[in-house]
Amino acid sequence: MDIFAQLPDTAVLAGADLTEAYRHDESHLVGDPPLAVVKPRSREALRALVALAKGEGFALVPRGAGTGKAGGCIPLGRSVVMDMGAWPGEIRVSRQDLALWAPASAMLRDVKAAALAQGLFYPPDPNSWDQCAFGGSLATNAGGPGACKYGMTRHWVLAVDALMADGEVHTFGIPSVKCNVGPSLGQLLVGSEGIFGLIVGATVRLLPVPRERLTLLLPMERWEALLDLPGQLVEAGYLPSAFEFWDPAVLADLRGPGGCRAKPWPCSNSMTGTAARTASWRGWWRPWVPWRNTSRPPRTRTSAKPCGPSGAPPPCTSRSASRTRSARTSSCPARASGSSSKGWRP
Ligand SMILES: Cc1cc2nc3c(=O)[nH]c(=O)nc-3n(C[C@H](O)[C@H](O)[C@H](O)COP(=O)(O)OP(=O)(O)OC[C@H]3O[C@@H](n4cnc5c(N)ncnc54)[C@H](O)[C@@H]3O)c2cc1C
């Protein structure tokens, strides 16, 4: 469209054939055709875009990698999709500050990898960690199985750089954990999915990589006892980083041919550099690491004791450098029509 030709430092996609993909995310919703899809590359571009949106009266719909499952980034009505994929910036890690800055356009997997390359750990772990954008993970306050121990994305955010309705980028917060002055405005932006402004970058807190990880495989006799197990472990003084429940069908799939589809967590191999070991506890409990046991039959003992409500959790006697995770699959691309979404009106 002509009105977008004046935008500086911006790639513009217009026309149904180029913008069709932007009517979808990983939900089953289909948005309206957007007026255009814009990919800003500078603050000047953002300034001009906000002025244009105000003048022409259209909404701006931020978009990261489009992995959202709630239709948040799909356009409705008279709107323009702001694809942040071309936003510039390099990931910067400060070991001294245990902090990392990244642009919204960075992929979350690259953010985690950049921290890991410095021996540091960025804990937020939505199951889409290898597909979603850093900006999208902040905007949705994403979190995965590790939230039990490490919390959600918001617990790691120190400062947020965001485009506000005045067309300028402002920084909310300071890159330090020792920040006790005033309300935490940056936290308002985390999880707000673009309704207050558009996140262009953020500083997050890091941890030293945990030196070891322990994987416990606990056989359960009664399914109902699962409900009590997390609480029992915590009460007994353990703080697990994640729980995964594998029913017999999932276990059989993981242990069978092709079980190596289960992906190791990106931190796992460099935790200790040691291969996963197996050991036994009082002769009945054995940790089992699926992607290292792809062709072996399961190690089972007829004398295996279940861990039930009356049984205390077993002590941790075996350490593994790996973390078990069930196989991740992308969500089904099939989509049906529906409605959702919002637009951000500067
Ligand atoms: C297989 C799969 C597994 C998933 N597992 C999890 C999970 O375990 N936990 C979880 O929380 N989510 C999960 N999700 C949902 C989704 O991946 C996350 O919410 C992810 O963080 C979204 O990132 P994105 O870059 O794809 O954002 P998008 O889908 O592009 O956008 C999501 C929302 O954020 C807004 N937004 C995007 N970028 C910005 C920005 N720069 N500034 C302001 N607003 C912005 C959009 O407008 C939209 O409302 C999963 C999705 C899939 C497909």
The ligand as a Gaussian input file, in Angstrom:
#p B3LYP/6-31G(d) Opt

LIG

0 1
 C        4.651000     -26.732000      20.568000
 C        4.362000     -25.518000      21.433000
 C        4.617000     -25.607000      22.800000
 C        4.366000     -24.496000      23.611000
 N        4.638000     -24.606000      24.945000
 C        4.454000     -23.538000      25.733000
 C        4.782000     -23.623000      27.133000
 O        5.214000     -24.650000      27.628000
 N        4.594000     -22.522000      27.888000
 C        4.125000     -21.344000      27.354000
 O        3.991000     -20.364000      28.107000
 N        3.795000     -21.247000      26.050000
 C        3.952000     -22.310000      25.227000
 N        3.617000     -22.207000      23.908000
 C        3.038000     -20.972000      23.383000
 C        4.070000     -20.023000      22.722000
 O        5.083000     -20.738000      22.101000
 C        4.706000     -19.110000      23.718000
 O        3.719000     -18.301000      24.295000
 C        5.803000     -18.241000      23.077000
 O        6.492000     -17.606000      24.105000
 C        5.287000     -17.212000      22.101000
 O        6.412000     -16.632000      21.434000
 P        6.337000     -16.125000      19.926000
 O        7.588000     -15.410000      19.630000
 O        6.002000     -17.220000      18.996000
 O        5.134000     -15.085000      20.027000
 P        3.902000     -14.858000      19.043000
 O        3.088000     -16.093000      18.924000
 O        4.363000     -14.252000      17.779000
 O        3.076000     -13.775000      19.878000
 C        2.483000     -14.130000      21.107000
 C        1.842000     -12.882000      21.727000
 O        2.853000     -11.958000      22.126000
 C        2.699000     -10.721000      21.416000
 N        4.054000     -10.294000      21.061000
 C        4.968000     -10.984000      20.336000
 N        6.116000     -10.283000      20.257000
 C        5.925000      -9.134000      20.951000
 C        6.739000      -8.006000      21.241000
 N        7.986000      -7.908000      20.786000
 N        6.214000      -7.011000      21.995000
 C        4.955000      -7.091000      22.471000
 N        4.125000      -8.126000      22.205000
 C        4.612000      -9.140000      21.472000
 C        1.827000     -11.017000      20.220000
 O        1.070000      -9.880000      19.811000
 C        0.930000     -12.115000      20.797000
 O       -0.111000     -11.530000      21.553000
 C        3.837000     -23.307000      23.058000
 C        3.587000     -23.237000      21.680000
 C        3.851000     -24.321000      20.883000
 C        3.586000     -24.210000      19.407000

